[in-house]
């Protein structure tokens, strides 16, 4: 076995070891265990409050960003949620002035 083959074999072994160690596949840290499904996502409509969205999905998600002063009409906050579906499934919700302005999802089932 030459050096190139040895290097490839060691790389494969290292990658297999990392996958066995439980590398986190969820994009958002979430202490509440909220996982959004496609059916829940489809019930959510622009104009809903954060409380209305959280009632549908079963809790709060992880805050990604916020801009502006809380309580004002231009205060904008974005939340990311882990999703049920393909590897890395997630949903994003952006609120402005306390109302849902945009939503997006990837890989939800």
N, CA and C of each residue as an Amber inpcrd file, in Angstrom:
protein
   327
   0.8660000  -1.1780000   0.0000000   0.0000000   0.0000000   0.0000000
   0.9060000   1.2310000   0.0000000   0.6830000   2.1160000  -0.9740000
   1.4970000   3.3310000  -1.0140000   0.8950000   4.4060000  -0.1140000
   1.5940000   5.5220000  -0.0150000   1.1790000   6.6010000   0.8770000
  -0.1810000   7.1660000   0.4870000  -0.4650000   7.3030000  -0.8020000
  -1.7430000   7.8530000  -1.2670000  -2.9070000   6.9710000  -0.8120000
  -2.7680000   5.6520000  -0.9500000  -3.8280000   4.7350000  -0.5280000
  -4.0120000   4.7620000   0.9900000  -2.9060000   4.8590000   1.7040000
  -2.9750000   4.9320000   3.1650000  -3.7080000   6.1930000   3.6020000
  -3.4000000   7.3220000   2.9570000  -4.0550000   8.5820000   3.2830000
  -5.5570000   8.5140000   3.0130000  -5.9430000   7.9230000   1.9070000
  -7.3710000   7.7720000   1.5790000  -8.0550000   6.8870000   2.6140000
  -7.4250000   5.7710000   2.9760000  -8.0100000   4.8540000   3.9620000
  -8.1810000   5.5460000   5.3120000  -7.1930000   6.3100000   5.7450000
  -7.2920000   7.0180000   7.0270000  -8.3790000   8.0870000   6.9910000
  -8.5240000   8.7600000   5.8650000  -9.5740000   9.7720000   5.7260000
 -10.9570000   9.1330000   5.8310000 -11.1610000   8.0220000   5.1570000
 -12.4420000   7.3110000   5.2150000 -12.7410000   6.8670000   6.6400000
 -11.7480000   6.3140000   7.3210000 -11.9330000   5.8700000   8.7070000
 -12.2980000   7.0470000   9.6040000 -11.6320000   8.1820000   9.4270000
 -11.9260000   9.3630000  10.2400000 -13.3400000   9.8590000   9.9970000
 -13.7680000   9.9010000   8.7430000 -15.1260000  10.3460000   8.4310000
 -16.1820000   9.4070000   8.9930000 -15.9240000   8.1190000   8.9160000
 -16.8590000   7.1530000   9.5000000 -16.9260000   7.3140000  11.0100000
 -15.8060000   7.5820000  11.6180000 -15.7770000   7.7980000  13.0660000
 -16.5690000   9.0180000  13.4730000 -16.4590000  10.1040000  12.6950000
 -17.2250000  11.3050000  13.0050000 -18.7130000  11.0720000  12.8680000
 -19.1250000  10.3310000  11.8420000 -20.5580000  10.0910000  11.6560000
 -21.1110000   9.2090000  12.7650000 -20.2990000   8.3590000  13.3230000
 -20.7520000   7.4930000  14.4120000 -20.8170000   8.2320000  15.7390000
 -20.1800000   9.4040000  15.8210000 -20.1510000  10.1680000  17.0730000
 -21.3830000  11.0380000  17.2520000 -22.3310000  10.9320000  16.3510000
 -23.5590000  11.7200000  16.5070000 -23.3870000  13.1650000  16.1150000
 -22.7150000  13.4590000  15.0340000 -22.5900000  14.8270000  14.5620000
 -23.9950000  15.3920000  14.3760000 -24.2230000  16.5850000  14.8960000
 -25.5510000  17.1900000  14.8760000 -25.9800000  17.5070000  13.4510000
 -27.1290000  16.9860000  13.0450000 -27.6440000  17.2260000  11.6990000
 -28.7810000  18.2300000  11.7030000 -29.1430000  18.7570000  12.8550000
 -30.1990000  19.7500000  12.9280000 -29.5790000  21.1360000  12.8090000
 -30.1110000  21.9670000  11.9220000 -29.4950000  23.2620000  11.6740000
 -29.6390000  24.2770000  12.7990000 -30.6120000  24.1170000  13.6820000
 -30.8520000  25.1110000  14.7240000 -30.8220000  24.4820000  16.1020000
 -30.0490000  25.0750000  17.0180000 -30.0950000  24.5820000  18.4010000
 -31.4740000  24.8750000  18.9660000 -32.0630000  23.9190000  19.6190000
 -33.4450000  24.0740000  20.0490000 -33.6390000  23.3610000  21.3770000
 -33.8470000  24.1320000  22.4270000 -34.0390000  23.5520000  23.7460000
 -35.4560000  23.0330000  23.9610000 -36.4090000  23.4990000  23.1660000
 -37.8070000  23.1080000  23.3580000 -38.2040000  21.8850000  22.5430000
 -37.3440000  21.4170000  21.6440000 -37.6650000  20.2410000  20.8440000
 -38.7020000  20.4870000  19.7690000 -38.8310000  21.7250000  19.2980000
 -39.7960000  22.0530000  18.2520000 -39.2870000  21.5220000  16.9150000
 -40.1370000  20.7640000  16.2200000 -39.8310000  20.2550000  14.8860000
 -41.0340000  20.5290000  14.0010000 -40.8450000  21.3500000  12.9780000
 -41.9310000  21.7820000  12.1050000 -42.1660000  20.7480000  11.0050000
 -43.4340000  20.4140000  10.7740000 -43.7990000  19.5230000   9.6640000
 -44.3050000  20.3650000   8.4950000 -44.3870000  19.7640000   7.3300000
 -44.9120000  20.4670000   6.1630000 -46.3790000  20.8500000   6.3740000
 -47.1600000  19.9780000   6.9960000 -48.5790000  20.2810000   7.2510000
 -48.7130000  21.5060000   8.1610000 -47.8720000  21.5950000   9.1980000
 -47.8990000  22.7640000  10.0850000 -47.4860000  24.0180000   9.3180000
 -46.4090000  23.8980000   8.5370000 -45.9010000  25.0320000   7.7740000
 -46.9740000  25.5960000   6.8560000 -47.7380000  24.7200000   6.2260000
 -48.7680000  25.1610000   5.2870000 -49.9380000  25.8580000   5.9800000
 -50.1440000  25.6130000   7.2780000 -51.2110000  26.2940000   8.0280000
 -50.8270000  27.7340000   8.3720000 -49.5530000  28.0250000   8.3790000
 -49.0480000  29.3300000   8.8010000 -49.1760000  30.3240000   7.6500000
 -49.7440000  31.4950000   7.9660000 -49.9970000  32.5180000   6.9480000
 -49.3590000  33.8470000   7.3490000 -48.9260000  34.6050000   6.3410000
 -48.4230000  35.9460000   6.6110000 -49.4870000  36.7520000   7.3470000
 -49.0420000  37.5960000   8.2590000 -49.9550000  38.4070000   9.0610000
 -50.2240000  37.8210000  10.4400000 -49.8970000  36.5340000  10.6350000
 -50.0790000  35.9190000  11.9540000 -49.0670000  36.4900000  12.9450000
 -49.4350000  36.4530000  14.2160000 -48.5020000  36.8620000  15.2590000
 -47.5650000  35.6940000  15.5710000 -46.4940000  36.0070000  16.2770000
 -45.5630000  34.9570000  16.6740000 -46.2580000  33.9420000  17.5750000
 -47.1300000  34.4040000  18.4480000 -47.8630000  33.4960000  19.3360000
 -48.7470000  32.5440000  18.5420000 -49.3810000  33.0290000  17.4820000
 -50.2240000  32.1720000  16.6440000 -49.3850000  31.1020000  15.9370000
 -48.2150000  31.5010000  15.4290000 -47.3360000  30.5440000  14.7620000
 -46.8440000  29.5030000  15.7630000 -46.4190000  29.9560000  16.9420000
 -45.9160000  29.0260000  17.9660000 -46.9980000  28.0620000  18.4320000
 -48.2520000  28.4860000  18.4320000 -49.3510000  27.5890000  18.8030000
 -49.4890000  26.4650000  17.7790000 -49.2350000  26.7670000  16.5110000
 -49.3350000  25.7540000  15.4560000 -48.1770000  24.7660000  15.5310000
 -46.9520000  25.2830000  15.7370000 -45.7720000  24.4060000  15.6880000
 -45.3790000  23.8230000  17.0380000 -46.0070000  24.2970000  18.1040000
 -45.7670000  23.7080000  19.4200000 -44.6770000  24.3460000  20.2540000
 -44.2840000  25.5670000  19.9340000 -43.2860000  26.2630000  20.7500000
 -42.4660000  27.2450000  19.9510000 -41.4330000  27.7660000  20.6220000
 -40.5720000  28.7790000  20.0140000 -39.3900000  28.1340000  19.3070000
 -38.8890000  28.8250000  18.3020000 -37.7160000  28.3770000  17.5580000
 -36.5140000  29.2280000  17.9500000 -35.4210000  29.0680000  17.2520000
 -34.1780000  29.7580000  17.5640000 -34.1130000  31.1030000  16.8430000
 -33.8660000  32.1700000  17.6030000 -33.7360000  33.4920000  16.9910000
 -32.4320000  33.5470000  16.1870000 -32.5510000  33.9750000  14.9260000
 -31.3780000  34.1230000  14.0590000 -30.8530000  35.5440000  14.0570000
 -31.7690000  36.5040000  13.9660000 -31.3490000  37.9030000  13.8900000
 -32.4860000  38.8100000  14.3120000 -32.1080000  40.0120000  14.6900000
 -33.1010000  41.0350000  14.9960000 -32.5270000  42.4020000  14.6270000
 -33.4130000  43.2700000  14.1380000 -33.0210000  44.6010000  13.7140000
 -34.0780000  45.5790000  14.1920000 -33.6510000  46.7270000  14.6650000
 -34.5920000  47.7560000  15.0880000 -34.8610000  47.7000000  16.5800000
 -35.7640000  48.5590000  17.0060000 -36.1050000  48.6720000  18.4220000
 -37.3900000  47.9090000  18.7130000 -37.3160000  47.0260000  19.7220000
 -38.4960000  46.2420000  20.0850000 -39.6880000  47.1520000  20.3430000
 -40.8550000  46.6870000  19.9040000 -42.0850000  47.4300000  20.1110000
 -42.4070000  48.4310000  19.0240000 -41.4770000  48.6440000  18.0840000
 -41.7480000  49.5790000  16.9920000 -42.2540000  48.8200000  15.7680000
 -42.8190000  49.5570000  14.8280000 -43.3620000  48.9430000  13.6130000
 -42.2810000  48.3680000  12.7090000 -41.0410000  48.8400000  12.8630000
 -39.9710000  48.3430000  11.9970000 -39.0890000  47.2870000  12.6710000
 -39.4050000  46.9440000  13.9070000 -38.6410000  45.8860000  14.5790000
 -38.8260000  44.5870000  13.8050000 -37.7160000  44.0090000  13.3600000
 -37.7450000  42.8030000  12.5330000 -36.9200000  41.7200000  13.2020000
 -37.4970000  40.5240000  13.2840000 -36.8120000  39.4020000  13.9190000
 -37.0200000  38.1460000  13.0860000 -35.9760000  37.3320000  13.0060000
 -36.0170000  36.1050000  12.2140000 -35.7640000  34.9070000  13.1240000
 -36.5420000  33.8460000  12.9210000 -36.4090000  32.6160000  13.6920000
 -36.2230000  31.4310000  12.7530000 -35.3640000  30.5040000  13.1460000
 -35.1620000  29.2690000  12.4040000 -35.6130000  28.0910000  13.2350000
 -36.2700000  27.1260000  12.5900000 -36.7940000  25.9510000  13.2750000
 -36.2950000  24.6880000  12.5820000 -36.0030000  23.6740000  13.3580000
 -35.6980000  22.3740000  12.7810000 -36.9710000  21.8060000  12.1840000
 -36.8170000  21.0070000  11.1470000 -37.9810000  20.4620000  10.4750000
 -37.9600000  18.9530000  10.4170000 -39.1490000  18.3960000  10.2110000
 -39.2840000  16.9590000  10.0050000 -39.2750000  16.7200000   8.5080000
 -38.3500000  15.8850000   8.0550000 -38.2540000  15.6150000   6.6230000
 -36.8650000  15.1240000   6.2770000 -36.3050000  15.6670000   5.2100000
 -34.9820000  15.2530000   4.7620000 -33.9060000  15.7940000   5.6950000
 -32.7090000  15.2850000   5.5560000 -31.5750000  15.7190000   6.3740000
 -31.4210000  17.2310000   6.2700000 -31.3990000  17.9090000   7.3980000
 -31.2620000  19.3630000   7.4220000 -32.5460000  20.1240000   7.1920000
 -33.6920000  19.4460000   7.2070000 -34.9790000  20.1160000   6.9910000
 -35.1510000  21.2480000   7.9980000 -35.6820000  22.3770000   7.5220000
 -35.8560000  23.5250000   8.4030000 -36.9160000  24.4680000   7.8670000
 -37.3210000  25.3970000   8.7230000 -38.2700000  26.4460000   8.3470000
 -37.7690000  27.7560000   8.9390000 -37.9740000  28.8370000   8.2150000
 -37.5860000  30.1690000   8.6660000 -38.8140000  31.0610000   8.6950000
 -38.9020000  31.8780000   9.7360000 -40.0210000  32.8050000   9.8810000
 -39.4790000  34.1820000  10.2160000 -39.9280000  35.2150000   9.4780000
 -39.4940000  36.5790000   9.7430000 -40.7080000  37.4390000  10.0790000
 -40.6110000  38.1110000  11.2260000 -41.6890000  38.9610000  11.7140000
 -41.2370000  40.4160000  11.6630000 -42.1650000  41.2920000  11.3160000
 -41.9020000  42.7200000  11.3910000 -43.0950000  43.3790000  12.0580000
 -42.8090000  44.2010000  13.0580000 -43.8860000  44.8520000  13.7890000
 -44.8280000  43.8660000  14.4530000 -44.3070000  42.6910000  14.8140000
 -45.1070000  41.6890000  15.5090000 -45.9290000  40.7710000  14.6150000
 -45.8270000  40.9280000  13.2980000 -46.5990000  40.1030000  12.3630000
 -45.6600000  39.3430000  11.4200000 -46.0580000  38.1300000  11.0610000
 -45.2670000  37.3320000  10.1360000 -45.2730000  37.9930000   8.7560000
 -44.0560000  38.2510000   8.2400000 -43.9130000  38.8940000   6.9280000
 -43.5170000  37.8860000   5.8510000 -42.6140000  36.9690000   6.1960000
 -42.1810000  35.9630000   5.2290000 -41.9410000  34.6550000   5.9500000
 -42.0820000  33.5780000   5.1860000 -41.7750000  32.2420000   5.6750000
 -41.1150000  31.4820000   4.5380000 -40.2340000  30.5500000   4.8930000
 -39.6180000  29.6990000   3.8910000 -39.2870000  28.3680000   4.5440000
 -39.1150000  27.3460000   3.7060000 -38.8020000  26.0270000   4.2330000
 -37.9300000  25.2740000   3.2430000 -37.2190000  24.3010000   3.7550000
 -36.4150000  23.4260000   2.9130000 -36.5330000  22.0000000   3.4530000
 -36.9080000  21.0740000   2.6220000 -36.9180000  19.6610000   2.9700000
 -37.9960000  19.1710000   3.9070000 -39.0090000  19.9660000   4.1990000
 -40.0660000  19.5260000   5.1130000 -40.9220000  18.4580000   4.4580000
 -41.3780000  17.5180000   5.2830000 -42.3150000  16.4830000   4.8320000
 -43.4610000  16.3970000   5.8030000
